[in-house]
Amino acid sequence: MHIPVYKKILSYIYPITLQKSIGTQLSVLYLQLYRNQLILGTNQAIYSYGLRYNPFTKTFPLLHDELKKVDSFLLLGTGLGSALYILQQKYKCYPQTTCIDNDEEIIKFSKSNLNLNARNNVQWICTDVRDYLETATQKFDLIGVDIFKDLVVPHFITKPPFIIACKNVLRPNGICIFNLIFKHDTAKQNVEKLLHQHFTRVKRIDDKTNTYFICFL
């Protein structure tokens, strides 16, 4: 997408709306430019924010050595694909990548805006993440779980079947990053205990309303 220079300059003052669309999940989606970074979101939530997307700008620096060994990446909940964009641009890491989302409009935005597939090693699949994990045969070095409906995390994300399904598609020594929002600390603590039951090591990062868990197989 070509963005005029004047819009890039104005974006440092306020968000510039570039496109608006109705997602297949009936959310109104906005593609915006803010501080010269592309944002995809709804009226309530940000799904991607270019190189400034906190779930991965806060977690990837803690995995600097591990990221050098990442050859395959699974992104569950695509947004624009900020997680992969950060890997490519900041870490010069270009893994074979599969992006899963159940909203065809979000996938269209991801395919057309950040030039993620310059090396022809990225595929997008429109399906429910549970259906994908149930039939997946490929194993991954790194998984990013970033699944929301506005600011709500689907109930199944923090339950054992889904966590085990993610674990089962990790390669030995693989890493899974969960981006979650909790309504109260008890729920957060319960999920942390559950993750410790299935992974050898878990690191928690609290970031305002969000909590990130880096889980090591």
Order of alpha helices (4+ residues) and beta strands (2+ residues): alpha-beta-beta-beta-beta-alpha-alpha-beta-alpha-beta-alpha-beta-alpha-beta-alpha-beta-alpha-beta-beta
